[in-house]
Structures are given as structure tokens and as C-alpha cells.
Amino acid sequence: MASNLEGSKQLGLDVYQILREARASDKRERRDGVRYAFFRPVRIHIGGHRFSGFSREISETSIGLLHNADLTPGEVEVAIATEQGYSVHIRTQIVWCQPCGEGSYISGGEFVGMTRIGE
């Protein structure tokens, strides 16, 4: 029984450490706008190449992405699927991109303008 209690205590300490890191990361955030959790499939178009990914969060002016391509800062087109069955294509300036393990990357982009609405 004591072993289980010690395991629970260690788990609590480990979770607390992760929460501390999350709070510290949130305080370093530079954006002032309200962000909304927004996990949805996206397509990222760069020139003639297309990559699949997911949105992580969204605001009125920007989007956070998760994908398997190392994106160089610059303009891309992000196609976001809607619940109504069509996609919204938005020109987006990738501001930063960093690896997050096992061939995955997270990035942040600022919206530049609409390109089209379509499939």
C-alpha cells in the first residue's frame, strides 16, 4: 500500500512540474490577442508542394500549426476545413517553426489575406 502512495505522490510531483512549465511558457507568449483551442486538419501549400497538418489554436490574426515539414519563415497558403464541408484558404506568413519531436514541428503564422474558398 505504501508503494502505491509513493507512486501517486511522484505522479503528482511530475504533473505539477509539467503544469509549471506550461504556465512559464504561457507567460513568455508574445501575442496579445485572444486565442482559441482549434484542433482541425489543415493543408499547407508552399509553391507546388502540399503538406498535411493540424491547427492547434487560432485568433483573429494568427494560427498555430502542427505538421511534419520544417517550414521556413515566409508566406504559405493554409487551407482550413469548415464544418460545412468546404475549405477556407488563407495566405499566412509563417513567423516561426520549431521541432517538437519525432519528425513533427509546430509553427506560428500571421494571417495575410484570403485567397479563396473551395475544396
CORTA-V370223 format. One line per field, one symbol per residue. ss: DSSP state (H for helix, E for strand, - for the rest). Layout:
# CORTA-V370223
ss=???
This chain:
# CORTA-V370223
ss=-HHHHHHHHHHHHHHHHHHHHHHHHHHH-------EEEEEEEEEEE--EEEEEEEEEE---EEEEEE------EEEEEEEE-----EEEEEEEEEEEEEEE--EEEEEEEEEEEEEEE-
